[in-house]
Amino acid sequence: MDKKERILLLTLAAINFTNIMDFMIMMPLGPQLMRIFEITPQQFGLLVSCYTISAGISGFFAAFLIDRFDRKRALTILYIGFIIGTFICGLAPGYKLLMSARVFTGIFGGVLGAVILSIVGDVVPLERRGQAMGMIMGAFSVASVFGVPFGLFMAANSTLGWHAPFLLLGICGIPIGFLIFKYVPHLRQHVKLDSHIDPIAVLKAIGSSRNQIFALILMAVIMMGHFSIIPFLSPYMVSNVGFKEADLAYIYIIGGGLTIFTSPYIGKLADRKGKFKVFRVFVLLSTLPIFLITHMPQVNIVWALSVTALFFVFSGGRFGPAQAMVTSAVNPQIRGSFMSISSSLQQLTAGLASYLAGVIVTKSADGSLQGYNIVGYIAFAFTLGSIFIARKLKTFDGQIF
């Protein structure tokens, strides 16, 4: 990996950091937002899912346009819209307006991931793509270690309260916009291949390709298994396990801190040993913390943090190899459209998972949350199911992962 490629990947990772941070900060703010707005778990689940649903819808329509434009131009426009939306979230005075702001932000943020992955697929050769995806996914680790704990600290100690993390994130996005201008190259080769791509034909091509259908289903199943757990992780730790709201930052500091080291290593391991083999190992490993988290009684905080750390490492370890397989399941000519549709489906699935978790989880008279164990069984089933789908994937030229 040369210096130019590394700088590009770091810039894309910075964009991904703000995008992930914008979504992630909602979950640990759950106990605070439910208390301040006096809302139920179902209403909080809707607040989380409205972002992903709007992102999914916008991602679908973006598929009709995304491959007609230079990747850099698309990335710039989407990021500007995302930053504006983040500022609006920070200025929202109440529950309903915050929900509207989340919908607006999701329209732009949901497509950003697809463009980032398309750029990686266009620029980085397959033999280094696992490592590249590890760097991009490493933004999750940085958001966990630095972004979320600092956001929680500001929400708890700033006079601006829960508004502060969103406003700070919007400010951070401004210099990243300049990095896009300076370091992201103009990528038009996919347009030159065929400047008159019919999006309907792309949808038909995906529908007629068994490989691409499996790629879409794979990411949807992974998201169902992951985002049924995530929205109520923090509320459950506070209400059932005995965490204080201030303790929630440790979940992200420890778990995210470990993934800073494990994500790049897993990416390199996937390049050497095979994407599917490494993916399968981490899927199986992730089932243990999924079960333990969703069935956890009041325990010592050290034990609880050990389990959540395993969840971050093992569950996060699936995504790099999975994204490397998916980006290679389609040819470059329609990669942007395909990844936009894939991102759309992932967002819609994540929104559905969050909403269903909110329907299942209820608050009892003593303030504890009930039904999280049922959510765990559902996540367990979807997580294991992803192995059987992933084993069917091939690269667009027929190569086995």
C-alpha positions in Angstrom: 0.0 0.0 0.0 1.7 3.2 -1.1 1.4 6.7 0.6 -1.2 8.0 -1.8 -3.5 5.1 -1.3 -3.0 5.2 2.5 -3.9 9.0 2.6 -7.0 8.3 0.6 -8.1 5.5 2.9 -7.5 7.6 6.0 -9.6 10.4 4.5 -12.4 7.9 3.7 -12.0 6.5 7.2 -12.4 10.1 8.7 -15.7 10.5 6.7 -16.8 7.1 7.9 -15.9 8.1 11.5 -18.3 11.1 11.5 -21.0 9.0 9.7 -20.7 6.2 12.2 -20.4 8.6 15.2 -23.6 10.4 14.2 -25.5 7.1 14.3 -23.7 5.5 17.2 -24.2 8.4 19.7 -27.9 7.8 19.7 -27.6 4.4 21.4 -25.7 5.4 24.6 -27.8 8.6 24.8 -30.9 6.3 25.1 -31.2 6.3 28.9 -30.8 10.1 28.9 -33.2 10.8 26.0 -35.9 8.4 27.4 -35.7 10.3 30.7 -35.6 13.8 29.3 -38.3 13.3 26.6 -40.3 10.9 28.9 -40.6 8.3 26.0 -41.1 4.6 26.0 -38.6 2.0 24.6 -40.8 1.7 21.5 -40.6 5.5 20.9 -36.8 5.4 21.4 -36.6 2.4 19.0 -38.5 4.6 16.5 -36.1 7.4 17.0 -33.2 5.1 16.1 -34.9 3.4 13.2 -36.2 6.6 11.5 -32.6 7.4 10.6 -31.9 4.0 9.0 -35.3 3.9 7.3 -34.8 7.3 5.6 -31.2 6.2 4.7 -32.5 3.1 3.2 -35.1 4.8 1.0 -32.6 7.5 -0.1 -30.1 4.7 -0.9 -32.5 3.0 -3.1 -33.3 6.1 -5.2 -29.6 7.0 -5.2 -28.9 3.7 -7.1 -30.6 5.3 -10.1 -28.1 8.1 -10.2 -24.9 7.2 -8.4 -23.0 5.6 -11.3 -23.7 8.5 -13.6 -21.4 10.8 -11.6 -17.8 11.2 -10.6 -17.4 9.5 -7.2 -15.7 12.6 -5.7 -18.6 14.9 -6.8 -21.2 12.5 -5.3 -19.2 12.1 -2.1 -18.8 15.9 -1.7 -22.5 16.7 -2.2 -23.6 13.9 0.2 -21.2 14.9 2.9 -22.3 18.5 2.8 -25.9 17.4 3.3 -24.9 15.1 6.1 -23.1 17.8 8.0 -26.0 20.2 7.6 -28.3 17.5 8.9 -26.1 16.9 11.9 -26.1 20.6 12.9 -29.9 20.5 12.6 -30.0 17.5 15.0 -27.9 19.5 17.5 -30.3 22.4 17.3 -33.5 20.4 17.6 -35.5 21.4 20.8 -37.6 18.3 21.3 -38.5 14.7 20.4 -40.5 15.3 17.3 -38.1 17.8 15.7 -35.2 15.6 16.6 -36.9 12.7 14.8 -37.4 15.0 11.7 -33.8 16.0 11.8 -32.7 12.3 12.0 -34.7 11.6 8.9 -33.1 14.5 7.0 -29.6 13.4 8.1 -30.3 9.8 7.1 -31.1 10.8 3.6 -27.5 11.9 3.1 -25.7 9.7 5.6 -27.2 6.5 4.3 -25.7 6.9 0.9 -22.2 8.0 2.1 -21.3 4.5 3.1 -22.1 3.1 -0.4 -20.0 5.7 -2.1 -17.0 5.1 0.3 -17.2 1.4 -0.4 -17.5 2.0 -4.1 -14.3 4.1 -4.1 -12.4 1.4 -2.2 -13.7 -1.1 -4.7 -12.6 1.1 -7.6 -9.1 2.0 -6.3 -7.9 -1.0 -4.1 -7.1 -4.3 -5.8 -8.8 -7.4 -4.5 -5.7 -8.8 -2.9 -5.4 -5.8 -0.6 -9.1 -5.1 -0.2 -9.5 -6.9 3.1 -6.8 -4.7 4.6 -8.4 -1.6 3.1 -11.8 -2.5 4.5 -10.2 -3.1 7.9 -8.9 0.5 7.8 -12.4 1.9 6.8 -14.1 -0.2 9.5 -11.5 1.0 11.9 -13.4 4.3 12.0 -15.9 2.4 14.1 -13.2 1.7 16.6 -12.1 5.4 16.7 -15.7 6.5 17.1 -16.1 4.0 20.0 -12.9 4.9 21.8 -12.8 8.7 21.4 -16.0 9.9 19.8 -18.8 8.2 21.8 -17.2 8.6 25.3 -16.4 12.2 24.6 -19.9 12.8 23.3 -21.3 11.2 26.4 -19.1 13.3 28.6 -20.2 16.5 26.8 -23.9 15.4 27.0 -23.5 14.9 30.8 -21.4 17.9 31.6 -22.1 20.6 29.0 -24.8 23.2 29.5 -26.0 22.1 26.0 -26.8 18.6 27.3 -27.5 16.0 24.6 -27.3 18.7 21.9 -23.5 19.0 22.4 -22.3 15.8 20.6 -24.2 16.6 17.4 -23.0 20.2 17.3 -19.4 19.1 17.9 -19.7 16.4 15.2 -20.9 19.0 12.7 -17.9 21.2 13.5 -15.5 18.3 13.0 -17.0 17.7 9.6 -15.9 21.0 8.2 -12.1 20.2 8.0 -12.9 16.7 6.7 -14.7 18.4 3.8 -11.4 20.1 2.9 -9.7 16.6 3.0 -12.2 15.4 0.5 -11.4 18.3 -1.8 -7.6 17.7 -1.5 -7.1 14.0 -1.3 -10.1 12.2 -2.9 -9.3 11.7 -6.6 -11.8 12.2 -9.5 -13.1 8.7 -10.4 -14.9 8.6 -13.7 -13.8 5.3 -15.1 -17.1 3.6 -14.3 -18.9 6.4 -16.2 -16.6 5.9 -19.2 -17.4 2.2 -19.3 -20.9 3.1 -20.2 -22.3 6.6 -19.7 -25.8 5.5 -20.5 -26.4 2.9 -17.8 -30.1 2.2 -17.4 -30.8 1.9 -13.6 -33.8 -0.3 -14.3 -31.4 -2.6 -16.3 -29.1 -2.6 -13.2 -32.0 -3.7 -11.0 -32.9 -6.4 -13.5 -29.2 -7.5 -13.7 -29.1 -7.8 -9.9 -32.4 -9.7 -9.9 -31.1 -12.1 -12.5 -27.8 -12.6 -10.8 -27.8 -15.3 -8.1 -24.4 -14.1 -6.8 -25.6 -10.5 -6.3 -28.8 -11.5 -4.7 -26.9 -13.6 -2.2 -24.6 -10.6 -1.6 -27.6 -8.4 -0.8 -29.2 -11.0 1.5 -25.9 -11.6 3.3 -25.6 -8.0 4.5 -29.3 -7.8 5.3 -29.0 -10.9 7.5 -25.9 -9.6 9.2 -27.6 -6.3 10.0 -30.7 -8.1 11.4 -28.4 -10.0 13.8 -26.4 -6.9 14.8 -28.9 -4.1 15.0 -31.5 -6.0 16.9 -28.9 -6.0 19.8 -27.3 -2.5 19.5 -30.1 0.0 20.2 -30.9 -1.4 23.7 -27.4 -2.4 24.8 -26.9 0.8 26.8 -30.5 1.0 28.2 -30.3 -2.6 29.3 -26.9 -2.2 31.0 -28.3 0.8 33.0 -31.7 -0.7 33.8 -30.9 -4.4 34.3 -27.1 -4.9 34.8 -26.5 -2.0 37.2 -24.5 0.4 35.2 -24.6 4.1 35.9 -25.1 6.3 32.8 -21.5 7.6 33.3 -20.2 4.0 33.1 -21.5 3.5 29.6 -18.5 5.2 28.1 -16.3 2.3 29.3 -18.2 -0.1 27.0 -17.1 1.9 24.0 -13.6 2.8 25.3 -12.7 -0.8 26.0 -14.5 -2.5 23.1 -13.5 0.1 20.6 -10.0 0.3 21.9 -9.5 -3.4 21.2 -11.0 -3.2 17.7 -8.4 -0.5 16.8 -5.9 -3.4 16.8 -8.1 -6.3 15.9 -9.9 -4.8 12.8 -6.7 -4.2 10.7 -5.4 -7.6 11.8 -8.6 -9.4 10.8 -8.5 -7.6 7.5 -5.0 -8.8 6.8 -5.9 -12.3 8.0 -8.8 -12.4 5.6 -6.5 -11.4 2.7 -4.1 -14.3 3.6 -6.4 -17.0 4.7 -9.6 -16.3 2.7 -12.4 -13.9 3.3 -15.1 -16.5 3.9 -12.9 -18.6 6.2 -12.2 -15.7 8.5 -15.8 -14.4 8.3 -17.1 -17.8 9.4 -14.8 -18.0 12.4 -15.9 -14.6 13.7 -19.6 -15.3 13.1 -19.3 -18.3 15.3 -17.3 -16.5 17.9 -19.8 -13.6 18.0 -22.7 -15.9 19.1 -21.2 -16.2 22.6 -21.3 -12.5 23.6 -24.7 -12.1 21.9 -26.1 -14.7 24.2 -24.4 -13.5 27.3 -25.3 -9.8 26.8 -29.0 -10.4 26.2 -29.3 -12.8 29.2 -27.1 -10.8 31.6 -28.3 -10.3 35.2 -26.9 -7.8 37.6 -23.2 -8.6 37.7 -19.8 -7.0 38.5 -19.0 -4.3 36.0 -15.7 -5.9 35.1 -17.4 -9.1 34.0 -20.0 -7.0 32.0 -17.3 -5.0 30.3 -15.4 -8.2 29.4 -18.5 -9.5 27.6 -19.2 -6.3 25.8 -15.6 -6.1 24.7 -15.9 -9.6 23.2 -19.0 -8.4 21.4 -17.2 -5.5 19.8 -14.2 -7.6 18.7 -16.1 -10.7 17.4 -19.1 -8.9 15.9 -17.0 -6.2 14.4 -14.7 -8.9 13.0 -17.4 -10.1 10.6 -17.9 -6.8 8.8 -14.5 -6.3 7.1 -14.4 -9.7 5.4 -18.1 -9.5 4.6 -17.8 -6.1 2.9 -14.7 -7.3 1.0 -16.7 -10.2 -0.4 -19.7 -8.0 -1.2 -17.8 -5.3 -3.1 -16.2 -8.0 -5.2 -19.5 -9.7 -6.1 -20.3 -7.2 -8.8 -18.3 -5.7 -11.7 -17.0 -2.0 -11.5 -19.4 -0.7 -14.1 -22.4 -1.0 -11.8 -20.6 -1.2 -8.4 -21.9 2.2 -7.3 -25.5 1.4 -8.0 -25.1 -2.1 -6.5 -23.5 -0.8 -3.3 -26.1 1.9 -3.0 -28.9 -0.7 -3.2 -26.9 -2.9 -0.8 -26.5 0.1 1.6 -30.2 0.9 1.2 -31.2 -2.7 2.1 -28.8 -2.7 5.1 -30.2 0.6 6.4 -33.8 -0.6 6.0 -33.0 -3.9 7.7 -31.2 -2.1 10.5 -34.2 0.1 10.9 -36.6 -2.9 11.0 -34.3 -4.6 13.5 -34.3 -1.6 15.8 -38.0 -1.1 15.5 -38.8 -4.8 16.2 -36.4 -4.8 19.2 -38.4 -1.8 20.5 -41.6 -3.7 20.1 -40.3 -6.7 21.9 -38.5 -4.9 24.7 -40.8 -3.5 27.4 -40.2 -1.6 30.6 -41.5 -3.2 33.8 -42.9 -1.4 36.9 -39.5 -1.4 38.6 -37.8 0.3 35.6 -36.0 -2.8 34.3 -36.3 -3.9 30.6 -38.0 -7.2 29.7 -37.8 -9.2 26.5 -34.1 -8.5 25.6 -33.4 -12.2 25.9 -35.9 -12.9 23.1 -34.1 -10.3 21.0 -30.9 -12.2 21.7 -32.4 -15.5 20.3 -33.5 -13.7 17.1 -30.0 -12.2 16.7 -28.4 -15.6 17.3 -30.4 -17.2 14.5 -29.7 -14.5 12.0 -26.0 -14.4 12.9 -25.6 -18.2 12.3 -27.7 -18.0 9.1 -25.2 -15.5 7.5 -22.6 -18.4 7.2 -24.8 -20.4 4.9 -25.4 -17.4 2.7 -21.8 -16.2 2.6 -20.4 -19.5 1.4 -22.3 -19.1 -1.9 -20.6 -15.9 -2.9 -18.0 -15.5 -5.6 -16.3 -12.6 -7.2 -17.9 -11.2 -10.3 -15.3 -13.0 -12.4 -16.1 -16.3 -10.7 -13.2 -16.5 -8.2 -14.0 -18.2 -4.9 -13.2 -16.2 -1.8 
